[in-house]
Amino acid sequence: MEKVIKRICTLLTFSLLFLCAFSVCALPVRAEELQEIMDATIPRLMVTGYTLDSEYISPDSECTLTVVLKNYCKTKAVRNIKLSFAENSGDIKPVGMGTKYVASISAGAQYKWKIKLTASKTASIGEHEVVISSEFQDKYDSAFSNSDSLRLTVSQKAGLAYSGLILPAKMVEGDTSAVDMSFMNTGKCKIRNLRLDFSADGLVTGGTTFVGEIEAGQSASAKANIRAGNDLGEKTGSVTVTYEDEFGESYSLTEDISTVVIEKTMTQPQPEKEEKKNPQWWLFILIGLVVGGGIGAGVPLAIHSYKQRKEDELRL
């Protein structure tokens, strides 16, 4: 009987030890499961900042936009992330697909997305709204999404066409010549502070001619008076056209100008020529009067002589 009791006690002891060991091993699993059940937080993947490696986006070049995204969830990573770039007008375009796949971003971590951008040829200047969108999952395969708006500026290169910046081939010393100039804004942005600066030895140019603003697709004209000095011969110089675009960027171009100053010749004044002609006209008039008077006087004498002959014949 005692043996049976001992065996039962031994069996109970082993059972208790087994239960204790099982409980100790099962506690971490239960704690982890309990934590998983309690971690129902929604992950937030948001844009925290962005930089552009150039001041503006233009059709003439490519630039890089760096977007910083952060996983604001402190307990869960996000994974299977799809990032997208969009601009509704189509004025700003990504170089390539404009999308990016990221495997995961840890809890509280950041990710930098670099996107190459350019602008269309017909893009309107100024600020444009672009949207950075993200689609992602948490560790339970729950799907989430987010979008953030950015402001990027588009710039177009200013274009200017002109004509008339040419002096006459020859100028008489001391004379003044008016040079008419025409300008056409061939770019997409407004031209501001357009002016012309003349520089030429032996010519009086008046310095600066101010034109002002020209809207895109519009034209303007200007006039400059150039006076030749007393120094004869070929004279050369230049005219510099300076203007700005809507963002204050300055442009300039320089054209060479030249002319030949010739001596002023002395000519007989026009009134003297008229005085010489006038005596001739008066002479013709006087001759006409004399001839006419002679004819007028001869006709009555002839008539009187004819009548006298008739009367003498009748007497006979």
Buried (B, 14 or more C-beta within 10 A) or exposed (E): EEEEEEEEEEEEEEEEEEEEEEEEEEEEEEEEEEEEEEEEEEBEBBBEEBEBEEEBBBBEEEBEBEBBBBBBBEEBBBBBBEBBBBBEEEBBBBEEEBEBEBEBBEBEEEBEBEBBBBBEEEBEBEEBEBBBBBBBBBBEEEEBEBEBEBEBBBBBEBBBEBEEBEBBEEBBBEEEBEBEBEBBBBBBBBBBEBBBBBEBEBBEBEEEBEBEBBEBEEEBEBEBEBBBBEEBEEBEBBBBBBBBBBBEBEBEEEEEBBBBBBEEEEEEEEEEEEEEEEEEEEEEEEEEEEEEEEEEEEEEEEEEEEEEEEEEEEEE
